Amino acid sequence: MSLRMMQRWVAGSLLALLGLLGTTTLGPLPAQAQELLTRKAKAKVAPVYPELARRMSITGIVKLSVVVAPNGTVKSSRLVGGHPLLVNAAMDAIKKWKFEASPDESTGIVEFKFEPQN
């Protein structure tokens, strides 16, 4: 088996395994976390499109439930759904976001849309 064929076999096997997992959803969310986050972001960092996902033309939306501390930093994030090959990029990006200060914590959904750039 050539190296190229082996790479395709491994990539195909990985996709099949990920397909068995389907879209990941982790338990019910609190009522306030089921809506998009309305707190204004001061600084957004775009996710880095994973090279494997790009080569395999994987697109989609990753949804994260985010808790923003009063000082505007992301306190925590939790996966709500999305393709497994795209999740880490979204999780890494949201950690770098900064929001406006507020007297209270804010909770809501942030969506990252992954599409290949031409």
N, C-alpha and C positions, 0 to 999 in steps of 0.2 A: 504494500500500500504506500503510495507516495505521500509526502508531507502535506501537500495541498489537500489530498483526499482525506487524510487523517484530521486536518484542521476543520474541514467541512463536517465530518462525522461528529467531532467533538462539539462543534457549534450547534449542529442539529440535535444532538442528544441533550445539550443544555437547554435548548428551546423546548424540547419535548418535556423535560422535567419541569421547567418553569410553567409550561402550559398546564401541567397537572395541578400546579399550585393555584392557578387562576389569579384573578384580581384579589389582592389581599385586603381583607376588612377585619379589623380587630375590635370586636365587641361593640356594644351600643355606646354612643357618645352622649354626654350631658346635653340637655336641650339647647343651651347657649352655644355649644360647640358645633352644632349642625348647620350653622349659617356662616357665610363668608365673613372673615374678619373685617370689621369696619374701621378699626383704628388706622390712622394715616401713617404710612411708612415714610420715614425720612431718607433712608438709604436702602436700596434693594440690590442684591447680588444675584445675577442670573446663574442658573445651574450650568455646569459644564456637561455638555451632551456626551455621554459615554461612547467611546470609540466603537465598542462592540455593537451597541444599539444602533449607531449610525451605519455601520457596515451591513447590519441586518435590516435596515430601514424600519426600525421599531419607533413608533410614534405613540403619543397618548398623553393623558393627564395624570399627574400624581397629586393626590389630595392629602394634605397634612392638617391635623388639628394642632393649633399652636396656642400656647399660653405666653402672653407678653407681660413682663413685669412692669410695675409702675414707672420705672426709669426708662422704659423703652427697649430693653434688651429682651431677646427671646429666652424665656425661662425654660420652656420644654416644648417638644414637638413629638407628635405621634402619628404614625401612618394610618390613614383612613382607607386609601386604595390607590392602586396604580400598578404599572408593569414592574416586576421585580428588578429588571435591568436599569430602570430609571430612578428608583427610590433613593439610592445612596446620593446621587447627584442633587436631588431635591432637598434631602436632609442636610447635606453639607452647605447648600446655599442659604437655607432659612436661618441657620445658626449665625450668619453674618448680617442679617437684616437688622436695621435699627428703626424704631418707631418713636413717635412723639410721646413725651412724658404724659402721664395721666395719674389721677389720684388712686386709681384701682387697677388691678390686673384686668387684662382683656383676653377673651378666649374666642376662637373661631377657626374657620377653615381657610387655608391658603392653597390655591391651586397653581401648579406649574405645568405649562403646556410644552411638550417636547415635539418639535418638528424639525426635520433636517433643513439646514440653511443651504441655499443654492449658491 
